[in-house]
């Protein structure tokens, strides 16, 4: 079946442009320009993904995202005009699957849509399969990349497992600190950067041609690779 994308955007020219590019890649599109119309549009069209602008009349994107997440795990890509707003979105952890900053390339939006849908359709667990490109067993703190055992510290392992569970998801430094230090110790952003640097070095020793952990300037980090096969 052809996937349907709901475009929630109040700028008609942007809606027309996004719809044109998405339809060229064999997506169906529907659109609304007011946040109060989103719930009815979801019920009427059953979209496979929502492209959700932050600044909307009627009800803003933050409120719309919260409303969707109360009753659905429908994939959401949030669109915002400022990096500062993106950082705030990440801090709120609203449950969006990805975030895009304006101005953007329509081709990038299409690529992000495809990536999110691909991740959602790919089984995230294949217990016992150690022959995949990436294998993580959180019960034994074992991680392998391309069949090579990774020698990771406990913090590096927690970071890697977190990234690998949600490839493509952007994590702010504050959010990473909260997730990897569950004892709520006081550490600085530089501590996260140091762990990321060490983790990158160990990954690049196996894949020197590929930077698996991307820095998103002014925001945080994103892991980019095939979905993980893991046991927990």
C-alpha positions as CSV (number, residue, x, y, z in Angstrom):
1,X,0.0,0.0,0.0
2,X,1.1,3.6,-0.7
3,X,2.1,5.3,2.6
4,X,0.1,8.5,3.4
5,X,1.9,11.5,4.9
6,X,-0.1,14.1,6.8
7,X,1.6,17.6,6.3
8,X,0.7,19.9,9.1
9,X,1.9,23.3,7.9
10,X,0.2,26.7,7.5
11,X,2.4,28.0,4.7
12,X,0.6,27.0,1.4
13,X,3.7,27.2,-0.7
14,X,5.6,24.9,1.6
15,X,2.7,22.4,1.6
16,X,2.6,22.5,-2.2
17,X,6.4,21.9,-2.4
18,X,6.5,19.1,0.1
19,X,3.6,17.4,-1.4
20,X,5.2,17.6,-4.9
21,X,8.4,16.0,-3.7
22,X,6.7,13.3,-1.6
23,X,4.3,12.4,-4.4
24,X,7.2,12.1,-6.7
25,X,8.5,9.4,-4.4
26,X,5.2,7.6,-4.4
27,X,3.7,8.9,-1.2
28,X,0.1,10.0,-0.9
29,X,-0.3,13.4,0.9
30,X,-3.0,15.2,2.8
31,X,-2.5,18.5,4.6
32,X,-4.0,20.7,7.3
33,X,-3.0,24.2,8.3
34,X,-4.4,24.5,11.8
35,X,-3.3,22.5,14.8
36,X,-6.9,22.0,15.9
37,X,-7.6,20.1,12.7
38,X,-5.0,17.4,13.2
39,X,-6.9,14.9,15.2
40,X,-9.8,14.8,12.8
41,X,-7.4,14.5,9.8
42,X,-5.7,11.5,11.5
43,X,-9.0,9.8,12.1
44,X,-10.2,10.5,8.6
45,X,-7.0,9.6,6.6
46,X,-5.1,7.2,8.9
47,X,-1.7,8.5,7.9
48,X,1.5,6.6,8.2
49,X,3.5,9.6,9.3
50,X,2.9,13.2,10.4
51,X,5.2,16.1,9.3
52,X,4.3,18.6,12.1
53,X,5.4,22.2,12.0
54,X,6.0,23.8,15.4
55,X,4.4,27.2,14.8
56,X,0.7,26.7,13.9
57,X,-2.5,28.6,14.3
58,X,-5.2,27.2,16.7
59,X,-2.9,24.8,18.5
60,X,0.9,24.8,18.3
61,X,3.0,21.8,17.3
62,X,4.1,21.1,20.9
63,X,0.5,20.7,22.0
64,X,-0.4,18.6,18.9
65,X,2.5,16.3,19.5
66,X,1.5,15.7,23.1
67,X,-2.1,15.1,22.0
68,X,-1.0,12.5,19.4
69,X,1.3,10.7,21.9
70,X,-1.5,10.3,24.4
71,X,-3.3,7.8,22.1
72,X,-1.0,6.8,19.3
73,X,2.6,5.9,18.4
74,X,2.1,7.4,15.0
75,X,5.6,8.5,13.6
76,X,6.1,12.2,13.9
77,X,8.7,14.4,12.4
78,X,8.7,17.9,14.0
79,X,9.7,20.9,11.9
80,X,11.0,24.1,13.5
81,X,12.5,27.4,12.4
82,X,15.2,27.8,15.0
83,X,18.0,25.7,16.4
84,X,17.2,27.1,19.8
85,X,13.6,25.8,19.5
86,X,14.9,22.4,18.4
87,X,17.1,22.2,21.6
88,X,14.0,23.0,23.7
89,X,12.0,20.3,21.9
90,X,14.7,17.8,22.7
91,X,14.7,18.8,26.3
92,X,11.0,18.3,26.5
93,X,11.3,14.8,24.9
94,X,7.9,15.0,23.4
95,X,8.2,11.7,21.6
96,X,8.8,12.9,18.1
97,X,10.8,10.4,15.9
98,X,12.9,13.1,14.3
99,X,13.4,16.9,14.0
100,X,14.1,19.1,11.0
101,X,15.1,22.8,11.1
102,X,13.9,25.4,8.5
103,X,15.1,26.2,6.0
104,X,15.4,22.7,4.7
105,X,15.8,20.9,1.5
106,X,12.6,19.1,0.4
107,X,14.9,16.1,-0.6
108,X,16.2,16.0,3.0
109,X,12.6,15.9,4.3
110,X,11.8,13.0,1.9
111,X,14.9,11.2,3.0
112,X,14.0,11.6,6.7
113,X,10.4,10.4,6.0
114,X,11.8,7.3,4.4
115,X,14.2,6.7,7.2
116,X,11.6,7.0,9.9
117,X,9.2,4.7,8.1
118,X,12.0,2.2,7.4
119,X,13.0,2.1,11.1
120,X,9.4,1.6,12.2
121,X,8.9,-1.3,9.8
122,X,12.1,-3.1,10.7
123,X,11.9,-5.5,13.7
124,X,14.0,-4.0,16.5
125,X,14.8,-7.3,18.2
126,X,16.3,-10.6,16.9
127,X,17.4,-12.3,20.0
128,X,20.3,-14.7,19.6
129,X,21.5,-13.5,16.2
130,X,25.1,-12.6,16.6
131,X,25.8,-12.6,12.9
132,X,24.2,-9.3,12.1
133,X,26.2,-6.1,11.6
134,X,25.4,-4.9,15.0
135,X,24.7,-7.0,18.1
136,X,24.0,-5.8,21.6
137,X,23.2,-7.9,24.7
138,X,22.3,-5.5,27.5
139,X,22.1,-8.4,30.0
140,X,25.8,-9.2,29.6
141,X,27.1,-5.8,28.5
142,X,28.2,-7.4,25.2
143,X,28.4,-5.3,22.0
144,X,29.7,-6.4,18.6
145,X,30.1,-4.5,15.4
146,X,30.6,-6.5,12.2
147,X,31.4,-9.5,14.3
148,X,34.1,-7.7,16.3
149,X,33.7,-7.5,20.1
150,X,33.8,-3.9,21.3
151,X,35.8,-3.2,24.5
152,X,33.5,-0.5,26.0
153,X,33.3,1.0,29.4
154,X,29.9,0.7,31.2
155,X,29.1,4.3,30.3
156,X,30.2,3.9,26.7
157,X,28.1,0.7,26.5
158,X,25.0,2.5,27.8
159,X,25.5,5.3,25.3
160,X,25.9,2.8,22.4
161,X,22.9,0.8,23.4
162,X,20.8,3.9,23.7
163,X,21.8,5.2,20.3
164,X,21.4,1.8,18.6
165,X,17.9,1.4,19.9
166,X,16.8,4.6,18.1
167,X,18.9,5.2,15.0
168,X,18.3,8.6,13.6
169,X,16.9,10.0,16.8
170,X,18.7,13.2,18.0
171,X,19.6,13.3,21.7
172,X,20.6,16.5,23.4
173,X,23.6,16.4,25.8
174,X,21.3,17.0,28.8
175,X,19.1,14.1,27.8
176,X,22.0,11.8,27.4
177,X,23.3,12.8,30.8
178,X,19.9,12.0,32.3
179,X,19.7,8.6,30.6
180,X,23.2,7.3,31.1
181,X,23.7,8.4,34.7
182,X,20.6,7.0,36.4
183,X,22.1,7.9,39.8
184,X,21.7,11.6,38.9
185,X,25.3,12.5,39.6
186,X,26.4,15.9,38.7
187,X,28.5,15.9,35.5
188,X,29.1,18.4,32.8
189,X,28.3,18.5,29.0
190,X,32.0,18.0,28.4
191,X,31.8,14.6,30.1
192,X,29.3,13.4,27.5
193,X,31.5,14.8,24.7
194,X,34.5,12.9,26.1
195,X,32.5,9.6,26.2
196,X,31.2,10.2,22.7
197,X,34.8,10.8,21.5
198,X,36.1,7.6,23.0
199,X,33.1,5.6,21.6
200,X,33.6,7.0,18.2
201,X,37.3,6.1,18.2
202,X,36.4,2.5,19.1
203,X,33.8,2.3,16.4
204,X,36.0,3.8,13.7
205,X,38.7,1.3,14.5
206,X,36.3,-1.2,13.0
207,X,34.7,1.0,10.4
208,X,37.3,3.7,9.6
209,X,35.3,4.9,6.6
210,X,32.1,5.6,8.5
211,X,31.2,8.1,11.2
212,X,28.3,6.3,13.0
213,X,27.7,9.0,15.6
214,X,26.9,12.4,14.0
215,X,27.2,15.7,15.8
216,X,24.2,18.0,15.3
217,X,25.6,21.5,15.7
218,X,24.2,23.3,18.8
219,X,21.9,20.4,19.5
220,X,23.4,17.0,20.3
221,X,24.1,13.7,18.7
222,X,22.5,11.2,16.4
223,X,23.4,7.6,15.6
224,X,23.1,6.6,11.9
225,X,23.2,2.9,10.9
226,X,21.1,-0.1,10.2
227,X,18.7,-1.0,13.0
228,X,20.2,-3.0,15.9
229,X,19.6,-6.7,16.6
230,X,19.7,-6.9,20.4
231,X,18.8,-8.9,23.4
232,X,17.8,-7.2,26.7
